[in-house]
Amino acid sequence: MSRLPLLLAALLLFGCSSSASLEPVEATPSAEPPALPLSVVHVADPRIVDQLVDGFHQLEGGAWRWTEQRFAVRLEPPPPEPFHSPTLKLVFSVPEITIAALGSVTVTATLEGVELGSKTISEPRENIVFASNVPPRLIGTKPLLAEFSLDKAVPPREQDMRELGIIAISVALR
């Protein structure tokens, strides 16, 4: 049995413009943008710039930002979940330039002034995940200040007048 009549019917029903498949298709934006602040902050997202409180340089590569030695993010608390302890998570990279200049770098996280832990990196690595449990008593209904500090940073130099710490990708409170 020939499929030609079925194919012709489908083309008539759904259209047969040959250029349609070559045209870029725009995504339909959602009806409403998410409420701000967010509990998951991707540093490349233009909607969250106000949540980057301190210590972030401009967006680079459309995906990440250098930090200074100290940097902070304001995060929305996650919705309460029974039997679930919230976690503060930082995703970052430590490039060769940082390790060559400093040997290693230690990242320390605090949430609302309570220290949550540290992680030391002594070789260049990408997409490092630093996660720390958050005491449930810190989680309420108001946005929380997550602060990060490095034990050292690359000082400004002739090639780049910025203080350079790590490369931040995202921060989340879940």
C-alpha positions as CSV (number, residue, x, y, z in Angstrom):
1,M,0.0,0.0,0.0
2,S,1.4,3.4,-0.9
3,R,2.0,6.0,1.8
4,L,1.9,8.8,-0.7
5,P,-1.8,9.8,0.0
6,L,-1.1,9.8,3.8
7,L,2.0,11.9,3.3
8,L,0.1,14.4,1.1
9,A,-2.6,14.7,3.7
10,A,-0.1,15.3,6.5
11,L,1.6,18.1,4.4
12,L,-1.8,19.7,3.7
13,L,-2.8,19.5,7.3
14,F,0.4,20.7,8.9
15,G,1.7,23.0,6.1
16,C,4.5,22.3,3.7
17,S,6.6,25.4,3.5
18,S,10.1,24.2,2.7
19,S,11.7,27.2,4.4
20,A,9.9,26.6,7.7
21,S,12.4,24.0,8.8
22,L,15.3,26.4,8.0
23,E,13.9,29.4,9.9
24,P,14.9,29.7,13.6
25,V,12.1,29.0,15.9
26,E,11.7,31.4,18.8
27,A,10.9,30.0,22.2
28,T,7.7,31.2,23.7
29,P,8.5,33.0,26.9
30,S,6.8,31.8,30.0
31,A,3.8,33.9,31.1
32,E,5.6,35.2,34.1
33,P,9.3,35.4,35.1
34,P,10.1,33.6,38.3
35,A,9.9,35.7,41.5
36,L,13.1,37.2,42.6
37,P,15.3,36.6,44.5
38,L,15.9,33.0,43.4
39,S,17.3,30.2,45.5
40,V,19.4,29.0,42.6
41,V,21.6,31.7,41.1
42,H,23.4,31.1,37.8
43,V,25.8,34.0,37.5
44,A,25.2,34.3,33.8
45,D,21.4,35.0,34.3
46,P,20.8,38.7,33.8
47,R,17.7,38.6,36.1
48,I,19.9,37.9,39.2
49,V,22.4,40.7,38.9
50,D,20.9,42.4,42.0
51,Q,21.4,39.1,44.0
52,L,25.2,39.3,43.4
53,V,25.7,41.5,46.4
54,D,29.5,42.0,46.3
55,G,32.8,40.7,44.9
56,F,31.8,39.6,41.4
57,H,33.4,40.9,38.2
58,Q,31.6,41.3,34.8
59,L,30.1,38.3,33.0
60,E,32.6,36.5,30.8
61,G,32.1,33.9,28.1
62,G,28.4,34.3,28.6
63,A,28.5,31.8,31.4
64,W,30.8,32.7,34.4
65,R,32.3,35.5,36.4
66,W,35.6,36.0,38.2
67,T,35.2,36.7,41.9
68,E,37.3,38.8,44.2
69,Q,38.8,37.3,47.5
70,R,35.4,37.9,49.2
71,F,32.0,37.7,47.4
72,A,28.4,37.4,48.5
73,V,25.0,36.4,47.1
74,R,21.5,36.9,48.4
75,L,19.4,33.7,48.1
76,E,15.7,33.0,48.6
77,P,15.2,30.3,51.2
78,P,14.1,26.9,49.8
79,P,10.6,25.7,50.5
80,P,10.5,23.6,53.7
81,E,10.7,19.9,53.1
82,P,10.2,17.4,55.9
83,F,13.2,15.3,56.7
84,H,15.4,17.4,54.4
85,S,18.3,19.5,55.5
86,P,19.0,22.4,53.2
87,T,22.3,22.6,51.4
88,L,24.4,25.6,50.3
89,K,26.1,24.7,47.0
90,L,28.7,26.7,45.1
91,V,29.8,25.5,41.6
92,F,33.1,27.0,40.6
93,S,36.4,26.5,38.7
94,V,40.0,27.2,39.7
95,P,42.0,28.0,36.6
96,E,45.7,27.5,36.0
97,I,46.5,31.2,36.5
98,T,45.2,31.0,40.1
99,I,47.1,27.8,41.0
100,A,50.3,29.1,39.3
101,A,50.2,32.3,41.3
102,L,48.9,31.0,44.7
103,G,49.7,27.2,44.8
104,S,46.2,26.5,46.3
105,V,43.1,28.3,47.4
106,T,40.7,27.6,50.2
107,V,37.1,28.6,49.9
108,T,35.1,29.2,53.1
109,A,31.3,29.6,53.1
110,T,29.1,31.3,55.6
111,L,25.3,31.8,55.6
112,E,23.9,34.7,57.7
113,G,27.3,34.9,59.5
114,V,27.4,31.2,60.4
115,E,30.4,29.4,59.0
116,L,29.4,26.3,57.1
117,G,32.8,24.8,56.0
118,S,35.8,25.1,53.8
119,K,37.3,23.4,50.7
120,T,40.9,23.6,49.5
121,I,41.8,23.2,45.9
122,S,45.5,22.7,44.9
123,E,45.3,22.0,41.2
124,P,43.4,23.5,38.3
125,R,39.9,22.1,38.1
126,E,36.6,22.9,36.5
127,N,33.0,22.6,37.8
128,I,34.0,22.0,41.4
129,V,31.0,21.5,43.7
130,F,31.3,22.7,47.2
131,A,28.3,21.8,49.2
132,S,27.6,22.2,52.9
133,N,24.6,21.4,55.0
134,V,22.7,24.4,56.4
135,P,21.4,24.3,60.0
136,P,17.6,24.3,59.7
137,R,17.4,27.2,62.3
138,L,18.9,29.5,59.6
139,I,16.1,28.9,57.2
140,G,13.1,31.2,57.5
141,T,11.0,33.2,55.0
142,K,13.4,36.1,54.3
143,P,16.3,36.0,51.7
144,L,19.6,34.9,53.2
145,L,23.1,36.2,52.6
146,A,25.6,33.6,51.5
147,E,29.2,34.9,51.8
148,F,32.3,33.3,50.5
149,S,35.9,34.1,51.3
150,L,39.2,32.8,49.9
151,D,42.3,32.6,51.9
152,K,44.1,34.4,49.1
153,A,43.6,35.8,45.7
154,V,45.7,36.9,42.7
155,P,46.4,40.6,43.2
156,P,45.9,43.1,40.4
157,R,48.8,43.1,37.9
158,E,49.7,44.9,34.7
159,Q,47.9,42.5,32.4
160,D,44.7,42.6,34.5
161,M,44.0,45.3,37.1
162,R,41.4,43.2,38.9
163,E,41.8,41.1,42.0
164,L,41.1,37.5,40.8
165,G,39.8,34.7,43.1
166,I,37.9,31.8,41.6
167,I,35.5,31.5,38.6
168,A,31.9,31.3,39.9
169,I,29.3,29.5,37.9
170,S,26.3,29.1,40.3
171,V,25.2,29.3,43.9
172,A,22.2,27.5,45.3
173,L,20.3,27.0,48.5
174,R,18.2,23.8,48.3
